[in-house]
Amino acid sequence: MAATSLMVSLLFAAAAVCGAGGASTALDEVCGVLGGYYVTPEACASALCHDPASPCRAARDKAAVAALAARLAAANATAARDSVAAAAASAAEPAGLRACLQLYTGAAAALEWAAGSAAAGRYPGAREVLQAAQYVPAGCDGVAAGAAVPAENGGFDAMATVAHAVLASLSKGY
């Protein structure tokens, strides 16, 4: 009886994960292999599908998911950069926020390149840019010296981590 109950629970869980159609998407496949210590499949799907209008579930293959992740990281870096610029413009002591702005300006440009590389299927190099980008939010917190860093800094932190995990998983051949 316990085995039957366990089997029913497992089938129910599998149906919930696969959705009503029963078929997994490329996003499910990519996020499903990330279950490591720093990016869970749930965190991956949440970061890549934060917007209901996002084409995340329509990605045709793993390469399209990688391109989406890299594009979202670049867009998040740009949004964070713009928020930091606005905060620096209105801050009484803007020096720390200007230093943070320099970090984001460099990261946004590098991530635009990485997004183009990922879209072309060239993960080496793009993966390393995403790995380095994960340090920008902590660096921004460090150089801002007590200034109020915009919330986008934390949002970028999560997106950069997920995007790096996605590209790292594909460059390992998963």
C-alpha positions as CSV (number, residue, x, y, z in Angstrom):
1,M,0.0,0.0,0.0
2,A,2.8,2.4,0.9
3,A,4.5,1.6,-2.4
4,T,1.3,2.4,-4.4
5,S,0.9,5.7,-2.5
6,L,4.5,6.6,-3.3
7,M,4.0,5.7,-6.9
8,V,0.9,7.9,-7.2
9,S,2.7,10.8,-5.5
10,L,5.6,10.5,-7.9
11,L,3.3,10.4,-11.0
12,F,1.4,13.4,-9.7
13,A,4.7,15.3,-9.2
14,A,5.9,14.4,-12.7
15,A,2.6,15.6,-14.2
16,A,2.9,18.9,-12.3
17,V,6.5,19.4,-13.6
18,C,5.7,18.6,-17.2
19,G,2.5,20.7,-17.3
20,A,-0.8,19.9,-18.8
21,G,0.6,18.8,-22.2
22,G,3.0,16.3,-20.5
23,A,5.9,17.4,-22.7
24,S,8.9,19.1,-21.3
25,T,10.3,22.2,-22.9
26,A,13.9,23.2,-23.7
27,L,13.7,25.5,-20.6
28,D,12.7,22.5,-18.4
29,E,15.6,20.4,-19.8
30,V,18.2,23.1,-19.2
31,C,16.9,24.2,-15.8
32,G,16.5,20.6,-14.8
33,V,20.2,19.8,-15.0
34,L,21.2,22.8,-12.9
35,G,19.9,21.4,-9.6
36,G,23.3,22.2,-8.1
37,Y,24.1,24.0,-4.9
38,Y,23.7,27.5,-6.2
39,V,21.0,27.4,-8.9
40,T,18.0,25.2,-8.4
41,P,15.7,24.4,-11.4
42,E,13.0,26.5,-9.8
43,A,15.3,29.5,-9.5
44,C,16.4,29.1,-13.1
45,A,12.8,28.9,-14.4
46,S,11.8,31.9,-12.3
47,A,14.6,34.1,-13.4
48,L,14.2,33.2,-17.1
49,C,10.4,33.4,-17.0
50,H,9.8,36.3,-14.7
51,D,7.5,38.0,-17.3
52,P,4.4,36.2,-18.4
53,A,4.8,37.6,-21.9
54,S,8.4,36.2,-22.0
55,P,9.1,33.7,-24.8
56,C,11.0,31.5,-22.3
57,R,8.8,28.4,-22.7
58,A,8.8,28.7,-26.4
59,A,12.6,28.3,-26.7
60,R,13.0,25.6,-29.3
61,D,16.2,24.1,-27.9
62,K,18.9,24.5,-25.3
63,A,20.9,27.0,-27.4
64,A,17.8,29.2,-27.5
65,V,17.5,29.0,-23.7
66,A,21.2,30.0,-23.4
67,A,20.7,33.0,-25.7
68,L,17.7,34.0,-23.7
69,A,19.6,33.8,-20.4
70,A,22.5,35.9,-21.8
71,R,20.1,38.5,-23.3
72,L,18.3,38.8,-20.0
73,A,21.6,39.2,-18.1
74,A,22.6,42.0,-20.5
75,A,19.2,43.7,-20.1
76,N,19.4,43.4,-16.3
77,A,22.9,44.9,-16.3
78,T,21.6,47.8,-18.4
79,A,18.6,48.4,-16.1
80,A,20.9,48.3,-13.1
81,R,23.3,50.7,-14.7
82,D,20.6,53.1,-15.5
83,S,19.2,52.9,-11.9
84,V,22.7,53.5,-10.4
85,A,23.2,56.4,-12.8
86,A,19.9,58.0,-11.5
87,A,20.8,57.3,-7.9
88,A,24.3,58.9,-8.4
89,A,22.8,62.0,-10.0
90,S,20.6,62.6,-7.0
91,A,23.0,61.5,-4.2
92,A,24.5,64.0,-1.8
93,E,27.8,62.0,-1.9
94,P,27.8,60.4,-5.4
95,A,31.5,59.2,-5.5
96,G,30.7,55.6,-4.4
97,L,27.7,55.3,-6.7
98,R,29.8,56.7,-9.6
99,A,32.3,53.9,-9.0
100,C,29.4,51.4,-9.0
101,L,28.2,53.0,-12.2
102,Q,31.6,52.3,-13.8
103,L,31.3,48.6,-12.9
104,Y,27.9,48.3,-14.5
105,T,28.9,50.3,-17.6
106,G,31.7,47.8,-18.2
107,A,29.5,44.8,-17.4
108,A,26.6,45.9,-19.6
109,A,28.9,46.3,-22.6
110,A,30.6,42.9,-22.0
111,L,27.3,41.2,-21.5
112,E,25.9,42.6,-24.8
113,W,28.9,40.9,-26.4
114,A,28.3,37.7,-24.5
115,A,24.6,37.7,-25.5
116,G,25.7,37.9,-29.2
117,S,28.2,35.1,-28.7
118,A,25.6,32.9,-26.9
119,A,23.1,33.6,-29.7
120,A,25.7,32.4,-32.2
121,G,26.4,29.3,-30.1
122,R,29.8,30.4,-29.0
123,Y,29.8,29.7,-25.2
124,P,33.5,29.9,-24.3
125,G,34.2,33.5,-23.6
126,A,30.6,34.3,-23.0
127,R,30.5,31.9,-20.1
128,E,33.6,33.6,-18.6
129,V,32.0,37.1,-19.0
130,L,28.9,35.9,-17.2
131,Q,31.1,34.4,-14.5
132,A,32.9,37.7,-14.0
133,A,29.6,39.6,-14.0
134,Q,28.5,37.7,-10.9
135,Y,31.0,39.8,-8.9
136,V,29.6,43.2,-10.1
137,P,26.8,43.4,-7.5
138,A,29.1,42.7,-4.5
139,G,31.7,45.1,-6.0
140,C,29.0,47.7,-6.3
141,D,28.0,47.2,-2.7
142,G,31.6,47.5,-1.7
143,V,32.5,50.7,-3.6
144,A,29.2,52.5,-2.9
145,A,30.4,53.0,0.7
146,G,27.1,53.1,2.5
147,A,25.2,54.8,-0.3
148,A,21.7,53.4,-1.1
149,V,22.4,51.0,-3.9
150,P,19.2,50.6,-6.1
151,A,17.3,47.3,-5.8
152,E,18.3,46.4,-9.4
153,N,21.7,45.5,-8.0
154,G,20.2,42.5,-6.2
155,G,18.1,41.6,-9.2
156,F,21.1,41.5,-11.4
157,D,22.9,39.4,-9.0
158,A,20.3,36.6,-9.3
159,M,20.1,36.9,-13.1
160,A,23.9,36.8,-13.6
161,T,24.1,33.7,-11.5
162,V,21.4,31.9,-13.4
163,A,22.7,33.0,-16.8
164,H,26.2,31.8,-15.9
165,A,24.9,28.4,-14.7
166,V,22.9,28.0,-18.0
167,L,25.9,28.7,-20.2
168,A,28.2,26.6,-18.0
169,S,25.9,23.6,-18.3
170,L,25.7,23.8,-22.0
171,S,29.4,24.2,-22.5
172,K,29.9,21.0,-20.5
173,G,27.6,19.2,-23.0
174,Y,24.6,18.5,-20.7
